[in-house]
């Protein structure tokens, strides 16, 4: 389990490699990766080599939204309103259909694996929860 709000990997350019300080979204992602590595060390989790992995079950949990879409104005702009406590309660356990995109969350494997091209089967899921976190379950083949 990785505590904290899951972050999607931003689009990076060659400039982001040497730019100091990096752009805010890149810095935010790098800080999150450091947090992931730190929490793995604290939990004493051993990450298996990517070639031995059979399946990864990756679930990202996000807090309920503060605002929801409430129609459109006459000029066509989207109108938002605050969510009520009852609405937030009904969101818990439902699928999260907002940003970050699920493919950007999947790119966060760079935090866990040096070479992730051997990963062939995974399940990705985004849900609402009171405590934002990321849960990763890895099924792997033990080497003989």
N, C-alpha and C positions, 0 to 999 in steps of 0.2 A: 504494500500500500504506500502510495506517495501522497502525503498531505498537501493541501493547498489547491488553489484553482488551476486546472489544467490549461496549458498554453499551447497554441498551435505554432508551428514553425513558420516564421515569416519568409518571404521571398528574399533571398540574399544575392548580392552582386559580388563581383571581384573586389569592389571597393570596400565592402563590409569586412573583408579579411584584414585589411591594414588600417582602416579608419579608426582614429582614436580621438575622442570617445566614439563608440559605434552609435548608429541610429537607435532611437529609443525602443522600437519593437525588437531589434536584434539584441540589444542589451537585456531587455526583459526576458527573452528566450534563453539567452546564455545564463542569466541568473537562475532561471527555473531549472535548467540542466544541471547546474551546480547543486541546487537543492535536491534534485533527484538522486544524484550520485552520493550526496551526503546522507540522505535518508536510507539508501541501500546499505551504506556502510554501518549506520547506526542499527539497522535491523539485522545485520550480519547475513544478508541474503547473498547467495552465490549464483551468479548469472552463468548459465551453461553456454558452451560455444554455440554459435549460430547454426553450425552444420548439424548439430544433434537435436535441434528443436523440431518437434512435430506439430505443435499448435500453440498459439498465443491467444489468450482471451484478455482483451484490453477494454476496460470500462472506465469512462471519464464521467465524474459526477459534478454537476454545476448547481449553484444555488438558484432558487426560484427567481424569476424576473421581477424587477421593480416596476417596469412599465410594460404595458401591452398595447397592441394596435387597436384603435377604436374608430375605425372608418377613415374617411377622407374629408378634407375641407372642400369648399366650392372651387378653390383654385387647383385642387388635385393633390395637395400635400397630405402626407399621412398624419393622422391625429393620434396621439398617445394619451393614455391615462394611467394613473397609479393602480397597481394590483391590490386587491383587498387580501386580508389574512386568509379568508376562506378560499380564495382563488389560489393563493400560494400553497395552501394545504392540499388542494386537489392536484397541483402540479407534481407533487412528490411522487417519484416512481415512474412518471411518464417519460417518454423519449424527449430529449432536448434537441430542438430543431432550429438552432441558431448558430451564429459563429462562435468559436472557430470551426471551420469545416473538418469533417472527420479525416480527410486525407492529410490535412496539416497536423492533426494530432498523431496520426500514424507515422509521420516523418520524425516524430520525437524519439523514435527508436535509436536515433543517433546518440542519444544520451546513454543508452544501455549497451549497445553493441558497436564494436569497431567496424565489423563487416556484416551488414544485415542482408546481403543479397541471397543468403541461403534460406531465409525465412520464406516458406512457401504457403503456409496456411495460417490464417488469423481471423479472429472475430473482433470487430470494433463496435462499441456501443456508447452512446451519450445519453445520460439520464439526469433528471432533477433530483437533488438531495439537499438536506439541511447542511451537511458538512461537505464542502467541495474537496475532492480528492481524486486520485487515479488508482485503480486496482488493476494489477497485472498478474495473470496466472499463466505460467509457462509449463507446458507438457513437453518433456524431452526424453530422448533415448539415452540411457546410461551406457557409457562405453564399457566394453568388457576388458 
